[in-house]
Amino acid sequence: MTFETVKGLIALQLKADPATITPDTRLVEDLKADSANVLCMIMDLEEKYGITVEDDQILKLKTVGDVVAYIEANQ
């Protein structure tokens, strides 16, 4: 269920069609996210899930699936 929630947040943040977002969707290359988009998305996810994403980890979150896996591992 985490994927559906993350997908919704990402779609809203990046004004993307949720139907086009899969776990393999790349944040920058496919969704055209820039650093400000990613930062806002991370802050939204931190608030929603009560987690903290360390700065060095943000750069490792390349796909929607990476984001979901990180959240599930750190909840």
Secondary structure, DSSP 8 states (H G I E B T S, - for coil): -HHHHHHHHHHHHHT--GGG--TT-BTTTTT---HHHHHHHHHHHHHHHT----HHHHTT--BHHHHHHHHHHH-
